[in-house]
Structure formats: C-alpha cells, structure tokens
Amino acid sequence: MQGFKEFILKGNLVELAVAFIMAAAFAGVVTAFTDMLMGFIGKAGGQPDFSSVTLAEVNVGIFINALISFLIIAAVVYFLVVTPYNKAMAHFQKEDPPVTKSDEVLVLEEIRDRLAARPLG
C-alpha cells in the first residue's frame, strides 16, 4: 500500500494529470477557433465544409477538411503555446556565470606544465 501511495503522490504524476486536464480544455478552445475560421473560409469560398468535393470521382474533401483543420490547429498551438513558452524560457533562463580559475587550479596547471616540459630520464 505504501508503494501505491508514493506513486499517487509523486510530483510527476500530478503534473501529468494537470497537463492532461489543461490540454483537454485547450483542445476545446482550439476546436472552437478552428470551426470559426472554417466558417470564415466558407464565407470566402461558398461553403465551410469541403467533404463533398471530389476529384476524378474520388472524394478528396474529407482530406481537405482535415488538412485545413490541422494547419489551423498547428498555427494556434505554435503562436499561442510554443512561441510564448520559448520567449519565457529565454527570459527566465539564467546565464551561467563566466568560469574563472581559482588560484589552486592555476598552481596545479603550472605544476603540470613544468612536469610536462621537464626532460625524461
């Protein structure tokens, strides 16, 4: 029972659960945004649903709908999630301080160099 309690209370599991819930909520927003954009595309093209489009008697409309939806979703995720995340990481990421050699390291390097320069024998 102790192992199960540790598994449930692990930080990674809780973070994963929160991420899953947030992703589900965000998926609803993206789907609504995609439907809205498909409506605008329909106004411009005459119909928001391309599922009845055929090419040489092959229904390609379903693929067109999926492709347009994918591109809209990818753009939303990129501009609303990836770009702000990258900017935030760049802003908050701490730069490593310049490495300076301590006096001990300098002395040890000098000893090493002198030993290396000494003739063998």
Residue, then its C-alpha position, 0 to 999 in steps of 0.5 A: m500500500q505504501g508503494f501505491k501511495e508514493f506513486i499517487l503522490k509523486g510530483n510527476l504524476v500530478e503534473l501529468a494529470v494537470a497537463f492532461i486536464m489543461a490540454a483537454a480544455f485547450a483542445g476545446v478552445v482550439t476546436a472552437f477557433t478552428d470551426m470559426l475560421m472554417g466558417f470564415i473560409g466558407k464565407a470566402g469560398g461558398q461553403p465551410d465544409f469541403s467533404s463533398v468535393t471530389l476529384a476524378e470521382v474520388n472524394v478528396g474533401i474529407f482530406i481537405n477538411a482535415l488538412i485545413s483543420f490541422l494547419i489551423i490547429a498547428a498555427v494556434v498551438y505554435f503562436l499561442v503555446v510554443t512561441p510564448y513558452n520559448k520567449a519565457m524560457a529565454h527570459f527566465q533562463k539564467e546565464d551561467p556565470p563566466v568560469t574563472k580559475s581559482d588560484e589552486v587550479l592555476v598552481l596545479e596547471e603550472i605544476r603540470d606544465r613544468l612536469a610536462a616540459r621537464p626532460l625524461g630520464 
